[in-house]
Every structure is written in structure tokens, then in C-alpha cells.
Amino acid sequence: MEGVRNSPLRFKRSPVVTLQQEIVGNAMQMAVVSLQPGRTVYCEAGKFLFKTANVTMETRLSGPSGAGGQPQDGAGGTSGGMGGMLRQAMGTAMQVGQRALAGESLAFQYFTSTGGEGTVGFAGVLPGEMRALELDGTRAWFAEKDAFVAAESTVEFGIAFQGGRTGRSGGEGFVLEKFTGRGTVIIAGAGNFIDLNPADFGGRVDVDTGCVVAFEEGIQYGVQRVGGLNRQGVMNAVFGGEGLSLATLEGNGRVILQSLTIESLANALRKAQGGDKQGPTGGLFSTNAG
């Protein structure tokens, strides 16, 4: 069977990663993954596009085991007897509970190639770029909600809860996706991506809270008020379009930002439909429900 490598299309190849994949397109990208026999990749429900006939698909509530590369499921296997099954069931319930609390998909879809090399396609839910990140087991990656698209089964997907103050102030809420282990994880965002390191800009950058896509472990993420309780601070909050807060990213490590925020996209669509409720000032007076 011909895989992605023999496709007549000319794809832009991503940096060297352990999962053989191609990022296709411009304004609305997708990832086309070539699976070697026996290899498994999983995605969040709703991110799957297509697959070849020799790729099996399973939908499970559990996340991958990481080291073993096989999904954990309370209904699977008899390892450890009833005690092991009970621990697996409890672990699955905790994973599902965390994802439900975070507003994430409750299930994952697993794809495994059988009988030769197979192909699977995935995409995000917004017009924008995608990126393949390589985890070497030494540093985790954190991403905004809904950024996760797909990953090798050796990559663990988790939920990280930010501190209450940061979470309430941040435009993306207090929940981040967390990726650990070894292998390739594919994320997506809105608009175009820009990669930077805060260490190259004096150790800290301040950005719109909706522009943060992902960052490496070691980067300190926080939220600060825009200006003080003075005339300029009020002007920033009311007329600046950023509301009361900005995200802060400090440290030495990779950061990925996006040029389009979900709020700005929603406001543009609402305005185009004749239902703009933002008003003339934006900022603090924006009525976007999120």
C-alpha cells in the first residue's frame, strides 16, 4: 500500500519527529500520519478525518498507558486479578472526571495499523496552523484547551489546573492540557503561529490571554492586571480590547503563540451576522459569553 511518502501531493515536512507525519495545507491545516504495522496513535474525539481500510479504530474512555503504548481501560485485561481491574476502572473514572471538569472530550479514538503501513488524517476545529511537538521524556508540554489533536500512544495526556486566581483571570480558563512521556504530539491553534523564548526578550513576555497555544515545562505562566487603578489603567481596560488582564510567560523555554483568538473570531462572526453586541468600546464592555 502506498503511504504518505508516495503521495503525488507535495507536503511541507515537519521537523524530525518519531511519528511519521505531514502537516498539509495553509489556512486550515491537517495532519496526515503514516502508521507502521502495529503502531498506535490516538486523538481527541472529533479530530479524526479519514483512514485507510487497514487501520482499525477504537473509541475508549481511557487514556494511553504511556510506557506500554496500549490504552488503559477498566474493561480490558485481567492483569492483577480483580484488584487490578478495580484500580484500572478507578483510574479511568478519574481521567474521565478530570476531562469532564475541564470541558474536554470524554473519549479518545485509537488507530492501529494492521497488515502493512496505514494512513490516518486529523485536523483541529479552527482555521489555523498545526504543529508536531517531540517529547523526549525530560520536559512536559502544556497547551490551551482544545489544542490537542493526536499523539503517539507513548505520550500521556493529562489535565493541569492552574491556581484559582490565574484561572479566573485568564481568557482560556484555569485548565491546561499536559503532555508527558516520549513521542510525538500534534496540536492545533487559530491563525498563524509564532515561536519565541522569553529569555530572548529579557526573560518575560506579556501577551493576550487568548493568544497562548503551548509552552514547555519550566516556563512560568501567570496573569497580571493591565495597568493600575489609574487613568491609563482604566483606558487600557475599557478601550484597549484586552479587558483587565494579560498573560505573562517567564523563563527559558519554547513558547507558541497564535495570531487569532477564539473571542476575536467569535466577535467577527457575530458582527458579520448582524448580531454584534460588543459595542463601540470593546475591552471591558465586551459581552462575549465565551
For each residue, the residues with C-beta under 8 A, 3 or more apart:
1: 52 54 116 117 118
2: 5 6 7
3: 6 7 20 34 117 118 119
4: 7 11 20 21 22 32 33 34 119
5: 2 20 34
6: 2 3
7: 2 3 4 11 32
8:
9: 24
10:
11: 4 7 22 23 24 32
12: 22 23 24
13: 22
14: 17 21 22 23 131 132
15: 132 134
16: 134
17: 14 21 132 133 134 184
18: 134 152 182 183 184
19: 33 41 132 152 183 184 186
20: 3 4 5 33 34 36
21: 4 14 17 31 32 33 34 132 184 186
22: 4 11 12 13 14 31 32
23: 11 12 14 29 30 31 129 130 131 132
24: 9 11 12 29 30 31 32
25: 28 29 30
26: 29
27: 127 128
28: 25 123 127 128
29: 23 24 25 26 123 124 128 129 130 188
30: 23 24 25 49 121 122 123 130
31: 21 22 23 24 121 122 123 130 132 149 150 186
32: 4 7 11 21 22 24 119 120 121
33: 4 19 20 21 41 119 120 121 122 150
34: 3 4 5 20 21 117 118 119
35: 39 40 41 55 111 112 113 117 118 119 120
36: 20 39 113 117
37: 113 114 115 116 117
38: 112 113 114
39: 35 36 112 113 152
40: 35 64 69 70 110 111 112 152 153
41: 19 33 35 110 111 120 150 151 152 153
42: 64 71 108 109 110 111 150 151 153
43: 47 48 108 109 111 122 149 150 151
44: 47 104 105 108 109 146 148 149 150
45: 48 59 105 106 107 108 109
46: 105 125
47: 43 44 122 123 124 125 148 149 150
48: 43 45 51 57 109 111 120 121 122
49: 30 121 122 123
50: 120 121
51: 48 55 57 111 118 119 120 121
52: 1 55 118 119 120
53:
54: 1 113 114 115 116 118
55: 35 51 52 111 112 113 114 118 119 120
56: 111 112 114
57: 48 51 109 110 111
58: 71 109 110 112
59: 45 107 108 109 110
60: 71 73 107 108 109 110
61: 73 92 95 96 106 107 108
62: 71 72 73 74 88 91 92 95 108
63: 71 72 95 108 156 157 158
64: 40 42 69 70 71 72 108 110 151 153 154 155 156 157
65: 68 69 70 71 72 153
66: 69 153 154 155 156 180 181
67: 154 181
68: 65
69: 40 64 65 66 152 153 154
70: 40 64 65 153
71: 42 58 60 62 63 64 65 76 108 110 153
72: 62 63 64 65 76 88 91 92
73: 60 61 62 76 88 92
74: 62 85 88 89 90 91 92 93
75: 89
76: 71 72 73 88
77: 84 85 88
78: 81 84 85
79: 84
80: 83 84 85 87
81: 78 84 85
82: 85 86
83: 80 86 87
84: 77 78 79 80 81 87 88
85: 74 77 78 80 81 82 88 89
86: 82 83 89 90
87: 80 83 84 90 91
88: 62 72 73 74 76 77 84 85 91 92
89: 74 75 85 86 92 93
90: 74 86 87 93 94
91: 62 72 74 87 88 94 95
92: 61 62 72 73 74 88 89 95 96
93: 74 89 90 96 97
94: 90 91 97 98
95: 61 62 63 91 92 98 99
96: 61 92 93 99 100 106
97: 93 94 100 101
98: 94 95 101 102 158 159
99: 95 96 102 104 105 106 159
100: 96 97 103 104 106
101: 97 98 159 175
102: 98 99 145 159 161 175
103: 100 145 173 175
104: 44 99 100 145 146 159 175 177
105: 44 45 46 99 108
106: 45 61 96 99 100
107: 45 59 60 61
108: 42 43 44 45 59 60 61 62 63 64 71 105 157
109: 42 43 44 45 48 57 58 59 60
110: 40 41 42 57 58 59 60 64 71 153
111: 35 40 41 42 43 48 51 55 56 57 118 120
112: 35 38 39 40 55 56 58
113: 35 36 37 38 39 54 55 116 117 118
114: 37 38 54 55 56 118
115: 37 54
116: 1 37 54 113
117: 1 3 34 35 36 37 113
118: 1 3 34 35 51 52 54 55 111 113 114
119: 3 4 32 33 34 35 51 52 55
120: 32 33 35 41 48 50 51 52 55 111 150
121: 30 31 32 33 48 49 50 51
122: 30 31 33 43 47 48 49 149 150 186
123: 28 29 30 31 47 49 130 149 188
124: 29 47 128 130 146 147 149 188 189
125: 46 47 146 188
126: 188 189 190 260 262 265
127: 27 28 190 191 260
128: 27 28 29 124 188 189 190 191 192 193 258 260
129: 23 29 188 189 191 192 193 258
130: 23 29 30 31 123 124 149 186 187 188 189
131: 14 23 186 187 188 189 193 213 214 256
132: 14 15 17 19 21 23 31 184 185 186
133: 17 141 179 184 185 186 187 214
134: 15 16 17 18 183 184
135: 139 140 141 155 179 180 181 182 183 184 185
136: 139 182
137: 180 181 182
138:
139: 135 136 216 217 218 253
140: 135 178 179 180 216 217
141: 133 135 178 179 185 214 215 216 217
142: 160 176 177 178 179 214 215 216 217 219 221
143: 147 148 176 177 179 187 213 214
144: 147 172 176 177 189 212 213 214
145: 102 103 104 172 173 175 176 177
146: 44 104 124 125
147: 124 143 144 177 187 188 189 213 214
148: 44 47 143 151 157 177 179 185 187
149: 31 43 44 47 122 123 124 130 186 187 188
150: 31 33 41 42 43 44 47 120 122 185 186
151: 41 42 43 64 148 155 157 179 183 184 185 186
152: 18 19 39 40 41 69 155 183 184 185
153: 40 41 42 64 65 66 69 70 71 110 183
154: 64 66 67 69 181 182 183
155: 64 66 135 151 152 179 180 181 182 183 184 185
156: 63 64 66 179 180 181
157: 63 64 108 148 151 177 178 179
158: 63 98 177 178 179 180
159: 98 99 101 102 104 175 176 177 178
160: 142 175 176 177 178
161: 102 167 174 175 176
162: 166 167 170 174 175 176 221
163: 166 167 174
164: 167 168 174
165: 168 169 223
166: 162 163 169 170 174 221 222 223
167: 161 162 163 164 170 173 174 175
168: 164 165 174
169: 165 166 209 223 225 244 245
170: 162 166 167 173 174 209 223 245 247
171: 208 209 210 243 245 247 261 263
172: 144 145 175 176 209 210 212
173: 103 145 167 170
174: 161 162 163 164 166 167 168 170
175: 101 102 103 104 145 159 160 161 162 167 172
176: 142 143 144 145 159 160 161 162 172 221
177: 104 142 143 144 145 147 148 157 158 159 160
178: 140 141 142 157 158 159 160
179: 133 135 140 141 142 143 148 151 155 156 157 158 185
180: 66 135 137 140 155 156 158
181: 66 67 135 137 154 155 156
182: 18 135 136 137 154 155
183: 18 19 134 135 151 152 153 154 155
184: 17 18 19 21 132 133 134 135 151 152 155
185: 132 133 135 141 148 150 151 152 155 179
186: 19 21 31 122 130 131 132 133 149 150 151
187: 130 131 133 143 147 148 149 213 214 256
188: 29 123 124 125 126 128 129 130 131 147 149
189: 124 126 128 129 130 131 144 147 193 213 256 258 260
190: 126 127 128 258 259 260 261 262 265
191: 127 128 129 258 259 260
192: 128 129 258 259 260
193: 128 129 131 189 213 256 257 258 259
194: 256 257 258 259
195: 254 255 256
196: 200 201 205 255 257
197: 200 201 252 253 254 255
198: 201 202 203 204 205 219 249 250 251 252 253 255
199: 203 251 252 253
200: 196 197
201: 196 197 198 204 205
202: 198
203: 198 199 250 251 252
204: 198 201 248 249 250
205: 196 198 201 248 249 255
206: 224 246 247 248 249
207: 211 212 246 247 249 257
208: 171 211 242 246 247 261
209: 169 170 171 172 212 223 245 246 247
210: 171 172 261 262 263 264
211: 207 208 247 257 258 259 261
212: 144 172 207 209 215 221 247 249 255 257 258
213: 131 143 144 147 187 189 193 256 257 258
214: 131 133 141 142 143 144 147 187 255 256
215: 141 142 212 219 221 249 253 254 255 256
216: 139 140 141 142 219 253 254 255
217: 139 140 141 142 253
218: 139 251 252 253
219: 142 198 215 216 249 250 251 253 254 255
220: 248 249 250 251
221: 142 162 166 176 212 215 247 248 249
222: 166 247 248 250
223: 165 166 169 170 209 245 246 247 248
224: 206 245 246 248
225: 169 228 233 244 245
226: 233 236 237 240 242 243 244 245 246
227: 230 232 233 234 235 236 237
228: 225 232 233
229: 233 234
230: 227 233 234
231: 234 235
232: 227 228 235 236
233: 225 226 227 228 229 230 236 237
234: 227 229 230 231 237 238
235: 227 231 232 238 239 240
236: 226 227 232 233 239 240 242 283
237: 226 227 233 234 240 242 243 244 283 284
238: 234 235 281 283 284 285
239: 235 236 281 282 283
240: 226 235 236 237 283
241: 282 283 286
242: 208 226 236 237 245 246 283
243: 171 226 237 283 284 286
244: 169 225 226 237 284
245: 169 170 171 209 223 224 225 226 242
246: 206 207 208 209 223 224 226 242
247: 170 171 206 207 208 209 211 212 221 222 223
248: 204 205 206 220 221 222 223 224
249: 198 204 205 206 207 212 215 219 220 221 255
250: 198 203 204 219 220 222
251: 198 199 203 218 219 220
252: 197 198 199 203 218
253: 139 197 198 199 215 216 217 218 219
254: 195 197 215 216 219
255: 195 196 197 198 205 212 214 215 216 219 249
256: 131 187 189 193 194 195 213 214 215
257: 193 194 196 207 211 212 213
258: 128 129 189 190 191 192 193 194 211 212 213 261
259: 190 191 192 193 194 211
260: 126 127 128 189 190 191 192 264 265
261: 171 190 208 210 211 258 264 265
262: 126 190 210 265 266
263: 171 210 266 267 286 288 290
264: 210 260 261 267 268
265: 126 190 260 261 262 268 269
266: 262 263 269 270 288
267: 263 264 270 271 276 278 286 288
268: 264 265 271 272
269: 265 266 272 273
270: 266 267 273 275 276 277 278
271: 267 268 274 275 276 278
272: 268 269
273: 269 270
274: 271
275: 270 271
276: 267 270 271
277: 270 287 288
278: 267 270 271 282 285 286 287 288
279: 282 285 286 287
280:
281: 238 239 284 285
282: 239 241 278 279 285 286
283: 236 237 238 239 240 241 242 243 286
284: 237 238 243 244 281
285: 238 278 279 281 282
286: 241 243 263 267 278 279 282 283
287: 277 278 279
288: 263 266 267 277 278
289:
290: 263
